[in-house]
Amino acid sequence: MLARLRLSTLRHANQPWFRSMSGAPTTKNYINGKLTESAATKWIDVHNPATQEVVTRVPESTNEEMLAAVAAASDAFQSWSKTSILSRQQIMFRLQNLIKENKSTLAAALTKEQGKTLADAEGDVFRGLQVVEHACGITSMQLGETLPSISTDMDIHSYRLPLGVCAGITPFNFPAMIPLWMFPMSLVCGNTYVLKPSERDPTVTMMLVELAEQAGVPPGVVNVIHGTKPSVDFICTNPDIKAISFVGSNHVGEYIYELGSKHGKRVQSNMGAKNHGVVMPDANKEHTLNMLTGAAFGAAGQRCMALSTAVFVGNARDWIPELVSRAKQLKVDAGHKKGADLGPLISPQAKQRVEELIQSGVDEGAVLALDGRGVQVAGFEQGNFVGPTVLSDVKPNMRCYTEEIFGPVLVIVNVDTLDEAIDVINKNPYGNGTAIFTNSGAVARKFTMDIDVGQVGVNVPIPVPLPMFSFTGSRASFRGDTNFYGQQGVKFFTQVKTVTSMWRSEDSQEAEKFVVMPTQR
């Protein structure tokens, strides 16, 4: 049996990545293969979103600690980049087995800090695991190119080589999946890594790093620092970091892209979204309503690919009351409770913002078909809960439409034709994902051809590509020119070196043999 995580996630204070300080458990840095206690003077409390219990305290890693992490990664790169690709592949095979073996443990820790249901947390882990599994195919993805005889006795061939030290900055909403989008692909390509997890839920990242160590990742190849803006600024400006991956809000993502690019770094930045689901009158009603309900309210709407806007075309709007009825049946509860369909939001501030955006819709003339504010969950009265909410008759100029709500709120826009629906979506600045529900192949094809969004689903509400493809959000949802995972992920984490060589054919011919006594003339 493969090794499991060494200690239970249910008692954080006893885990190796935590220490006790005045009775409060605290998260450690992970630098050069060692868990190091931070000398930070600033700490951030991490709360269980269902109870407000302080689960751990996260340091604002000091500048010296962050420099040490980069130095460890730089030193490790010298040997790791020369490790055979087969050895790196074998480590990924072991890592994916370890993640599978510890899936439930990872999910339990994730739910405690992030709040999503256990089933959803396992899905979070599983979608990240798929990227690790894909990384196991690196031997067919990191191939170069060759062209012989481009001129007499001259050949050209190219290599895909690692960049050096890379860094990742991850969001709170997918604390397992997003780190696994980043460091496994980077490592298997021969880079070393510095990871800054969200300060709101860092534990799963620490657990994944422990599993990477067990899988055989050498000291210094992956390092973890913590913090907020100072650590982000450090990553964006440190000259030894060659590339940055980010997933999060538009405000932060634009900042990282601009600052990192200014300092000569390669940056990929996945940001906000306003994803639309178009409902045609000929769609399968049962399937469509079920898909809309899950995609809008699952994970309490805290997904960058949540289907937060439904566009009903023509008389499909007659289905809205039934959609509201299905949303009412969803159970709001703490994420670890059996039968919970959606858990709490990440923080009281997030709850306040979502409720303010709901009220803004009402104030601007939207119809509040279902109000999830004020929901009470027995035994978890302090939790950050908002129930499923539906705002109908929404207009594109309303704040509840123009802003990403990031909560369990579905806004509904009514139009008369498919062309109007396409126009509404294309005028929205975001381009992360969209979907259409229809039984017409012609309608589906017109939609997929005319829509200006990077990821499109046909009767699929959340069209996140599997890792053999790439995550291709576009327009205001993405900054950079190379996307996450898949073949584009390999391109992001490598650079091309081209070699032109000439070996003259006449040099292969044997020279005439001289066996007589040499004489001087």
N, C-alpha and C positions, 0 to 999 in steps of 0.2 A: 504493500500500500504506500502511495506517495505521502510525503510529510504534509500534515495539516498546519494551519496557523497555530502557533504555539500556545496561545492563551485565549480564553473566552472573551468575546466582544461585549459581554453583558456586564463586565466589571472593569471599566476603562482604567481605573486607578492602578490596577494590577498589571496592565499591559506594558511591554517594554518601551512603547513609544510615548508613554505618559510618565509623569513624575508628580510627586505630591509637593505642593507649596501652600502652606497655610490651609491644608485640608482640601484644596481644590486640585483636581487632576489637570495636568497640562501636557500639551503636545510637544514633542521634540523635533528638532531638525534631524535630517538624515544626510550625513556628509561623509564621503569616502568610506562607505560601508559601515558607518557607525552611527548610532542614535546619540546625538549630542544635545545636552541641555543648553537652552538658550540663555544668554546673559541679557535678554531683552528687558527694557524698563516699561514697555507697553504691552498689554495683553488684551486679547479679545475673547469675551465669553461666547461659547457656543451653547445654544439652548435647544433642548428637545422642543420642537414646534407644537407638540400636543400638550405639554405640561409646563413649559418654561423652566424646567430643571436645567441647571448648568451641567452639561455633559462633559465638557473639557474647556480648557483655556488655551488659546493659540497665541504664540509669540509674534511680535513684529520683529522678525529676525534682524540682528544687527548687521551693519555694513561689513564688519569683519567676518561674520558667519557666512554672509552671501559671497564674499570674495573667496572664502575657503571652499565653498561649494563649487564655484567656477574653476578654481585652481585644481581641485580634485578631478573635475571633469576634463580639464585640459591635459593634465598628466596622464589620466587613464586613456585618453584618446590615442596617445602614441602607440600603445600596445593593442587596444581594442580595435582600432581601424585596420590593423594588420592581422587580426584574428581571422581564420578562414571563414568564408561565408557558410560552410557546412557546420562549423562549430556554433556560429550565431543562430543558425536555423535550429539546431538541436536544443538550444536554450529556449527558443520559442515553443518547440514541441512540449518541453517540460513545463513551461509557464502555463500553456493552455490547459494542460492536465491538472495543474495545481488550482487554477481558477475554477475549473469544473468541480473539483473535489470540495472546494470551500465556498461554493456559490451561496448556500443558505447562510453561512456565517457572515459573508460579505453583505448580503441583503439585510440581515438583522441590524448590523451596524449602520448601514445606509439609512434604514427607516428611522432609527433612533435619532439621527442628527438632521436628516432632510425632511422626514415626515411622510413620504409617499408610502403607499400600501406595500406589504411584503411581496405580493405578486408583481407589482410594478417594479419594485426594487430588484427582484430576480431578473426581470426583463432588462433593466438597466445593466446589470452585470452581463447578461447573455449577449446583448448587442455589442458590448465591448469585447467580449470573448471572441465574437466572430471576426473582429479585426485582428486579434492575436492569431487566430487560426489562419487567416489570410496571409499574415506575415510569415507563416511557415512555408509559403510558396515563393520565398524571396529568390530562390535560385533560378526561377524562370522570369522574374520581374526586373532584376537588376542587371540585365544583359546589356552589353554595349552593341556597337555596330561595326561592320567591316566592309571594305570594298577593295578587292585586290586589283592590281594592274591598272591603276588609274593613269599611269604613265609607264614607260619602259622601266621594268624592275622596281616599280614604286607601288607601295600599298598604304592604305589608310585604315586605321581601326580606332575605335573610341571605347573609353571605360566610363562607367558610372561610379563615381567615388564619393565617400562621405564628406560632409561639409566641415565637421569639427564639433564644437559644443553647441547644442541646440537647447531651446527652452520652451516650456509650455505654461500657460496661465489658464486655469480651468474654472468653470462656473459652478454654482451650487446645485443646479437642477439635475445634473447627471454626474454625480461624483465618482461613479465607476466607469461608465461608458466613455466619457470624454478623455480622462487620462489614458485610457486604453486605445483611443484614437491616436494618441500622440507618442508616448515614449516607446512602445514596442516597435512601431514602424521606424522610428528614428534609430533605435538601437540595432535592429536587424540589418539596417543599411550601413552600419559601421560608425555611427555617431555616438557621442556621449550626451548626457541630458541633465538639465536642471529643471525641476518641476515645482511650480507654485500652485498648490491646490487652493480652492476657495477657503477663505477663513471661516466660512459658515459651517462646513462639514468636511474636515480634513481626514477623518479617521480611515475611510475606505482607501484613500490614496496611500496612507502609511501601510495598510495591510497589503495592498498590491505590490508595494516596493519590497515588503518582507517576502512575498511569494517570488518576486523576481530574484531576490538574493538566493532563496532556496533553489530556484531553477538553475543557478550557476552564473548569474550576472556578477562580474568581478567588482570589487570596491572602486568607487569613483565613477563608474559608468553611468549610474543614475543617482541623482541627489535630490533632496527635497528641502526647500526653504519655505517660510511662511510670511504672511503679512498682507498689507493693503497697498496703498499707492506707492510708498517708498520702495517696496520690493518690485513693483511693476516698473517704476522708473529705473531701478537698477538693471533689470533685465533688458530694458529697451536701450540703455546707453552703454552697458559694459562692452568693451571692444572685443572681448574673447568669445562672446556669444554671436553665432553666425546666423541663426534663424529663430523665429518666434512663431509659435502656434497659439491662437487665442480663440475662445468661444465665450460669448457673453453679450452684454448690452451694446447698443450702437454708440452711446456716448463714450464708453471705455474702449470699445473696439476701434473706433475712429482715432482716438488718442494714441493707442498702441501702434496702429498702422503708420500714422504720421511720424511719431517719435522714433519708432524702430527703423522705419525706412530712411529717415533723416540721418540716422547713425549707421547706414550702410547694411542693414540686416534684411534678409529675406523674411517676409511676414505673410502669414495666412490668417485672416480674421473673419470668423463666422459670427454674425451679429443678429440683430432683431428681425422680427417678422410680423406680418399680418396675413395669415394664410386663409385663403378663401376656398369654400366648397360650393360648387355650382350644382344645383339640384334641378334637373330637367323633369318635365311632367311625365316622360315615358320611363323614368327610372324605376327599378324594383323598390317599391315603397318600404317593405320590411327591412331589406338590407340597408337601404340608404339611411333610414332613421336610426337604426342600430349603430351604423358606422359614425354618423354625425354625433350621436350621444357620447360614444366612447372617445372620439377624437377631440371633442370640445372640452370635456370635463375630466378625462383621465389625467392623473398626476396633478389634480387640482388646477389644470390649465397651465402648469409651469413647464411647458415644453416650447422650444423654439419652433417646433413643427406642429404645435397644436392647431387644430382647425377652428380658429376663433371667430370666423365670419362665414355665415351661410348666405348664399345668394340664391333665392328661390325664383325660378323663371316661370312666368305665366301662372296657370292654375295649380302649380306645385305648392304655392303658398297655402293652399287648403290643408296641407299636412302639418302646418305649424302647431296647431293645438295638440296633435298627437305627439309631436316632438317634445313639447313642454311636459306632457303627461309622462313620458319616459324619463325625462330629466328629473322629475319629482320623485321617481322611484329609486334613484341612486342613494346609497347609504353613505352618509358623512360620518367618519369615525377616526380614531387614532389609527395610524397606519399598520400597527401590529395586531389590531383587533380583527378577528375572523369576520369575513363578510363585508369589510369596508370597501367601498368603491372609490372613494377619494379621501385623502387625508388633509391635514392642515397646510396652510401656506407657510413659507419659510420663516417669516418674522412678523411681529405686530405691525411694523412699518409697511410691509408688503400688504397685509390685510387692510390697513387704513387706506393705502393707495387704491387698491381694487374697489373698495367701497366708495371712495370718492369718484372714481371713474363711472361706476354704476349710477351714482346720483347725477353726475354731469349729463349722462344720457337722458335721464328723466327730465332734467331741467331744460334740455335742448329739444324736447319733444318726442323722444323715443317712447315706445310702449313697454312698460315693465311687465312682461308676460309671466315671469317667474323671478322672485326676489330671494336670493340666498343669504342676504345679510341677516345678522342676528341669530344665526343658527346656534343652538346649544347642544353640546355633546355630553351626555351624562358621564361624570367621572373625569372629564377633561375640560372643565369650564374655562380654564385659562388658555386653551389652545387657540391657534390662529386660524380658526375655521371660517370659511365662506362656502355656503352651499351653491349648487348649480343655479345659475342665473341666466335668464334669456331676455335680451332687449330686442324687440322687433320694430319694424318701421324706421330703421336707422338710416340716416342720410350720410353720404361720404364726407360732409363737412363737420360732422359731429366729433367731439373729442374722443368719445368712446370708440369711434372708428379710426381716427387718425393715429391714435397712440396704441402701442402694444400693451394690452391689459395685464397679461401674464397671471391670470387667475381663472377660475371656473366660470367664465362669462362668455356666452355665445351671442354675438350681435347678428341680426338678420337684416339683409337688404333685399328688397323686392324689385324685380325688373320684369319687363314684358318679353324680351327676346334674348337669345344666346349672344347676339352681337353686343347688346347692352351689358350683359354680364362680363364679356371679355373686355369691354371698354372700361368698366369699373375697376377690374383687376389690374389692367395695364396702366391705369392712371395712378394706382397706389405705388409709392416708391419702393416697397419691399419686393423681393423676388425669391424668397426661400422655398415655398412650396404652395401647390394648389391642387385641387382635385375636381373632377366632374363625375356626376352620377347620371348615367344614361344607359339605355339599351340600344342606342343607335351608333353603329360604327362610323357613319358619316359625321355625326355630330361630334363624337369623340375625336375623330381625326382633325376636324376643323379647329376644335378647341386646342389640341396639342400643338397644332401648327401656328395658330395665331396668338397664343398666349405668350407673354414675355416674362416667364418665371422659370427658374432653373430646374425645378423638380416637379413633375406633373404626375398625378395619379388618375387613372381611369377606373372608377369604382373601387379605388383604394384611397382611404382618407388621409393616411400619413405616409407619403411616398418616399421614405428614407431609403436610399439605395443600399443594397448589400455590399460588403467590402470589396468584391471583385470589380465593382464600379467605384465611383467617387461621389462624395457629398457635394452637390453642385448648386448650392444656393447662389443667387445672382443679384445684380443691382445693389440696392442699399443694404441688402442682407449679407454682403460679402465684400471684403477688400483683399486684394492680392490677385495673383494670376495663376496660382496652382492650388487646387482644392485638397481636402482631407482624404486620406486613405485611398485604396485602389492604386492604379498605375500613376495617377497624379500625385498621390502621397509619396511614392518612391521618387518621383521627379523632384518634389519639394525638398526631400532630405538628401539629395545627391547633386553632384555637379559633374559635368562632362569634361573629360580630358581626351583630346584627340592626338593621336600619334601618327605622323607621316614618316615612313621609313623607306630607304632604298638599299637594296643589296644587289650589286651588279652581277649579272649572270656570268660575265667572263671571269669573275673572281672564283667561280666554282670549278673552272677548268684547271686541270693539272698542268703545272709548268713543265717544260722540257727538262729531262734529267741529264745532268752533266756528271760523267764519271771519270773524265780524263783529268790529268794533273793540271791545276790552274796555272796559268803563266801570265806574266805581266808584259804588255805590249804597248 
